[in-house]
Amino acid sequence: MAAIILGKNLLSEDELIEFAFSPDNRTDRNLVELRQQAGDAAMLSSLMLIRMMKADRFYIEGKPNEG
């Protein structure tokens, strides 16, 4: 299920348009730049999630052996 959400933008097209025209857009980025930035953020967050999953797989200790 995690693979389905990986790489998807966290903001909708409507949210990007709203932000483009809001006072919060202090650097006056246009819609193309905002789309690119949203895509980059989605990709980077996906890569970070994959790294965290790999780290958990290798470094979490299991239950001690009872014997």
Secondary structure, DSSP 8 states (H G I E B T S, - for coil): -HHHHTT--SS-HHHHHHHHTSTT-TT---HHHHHHHHHHHHHHHHHHHHHHHHHHHHH--------
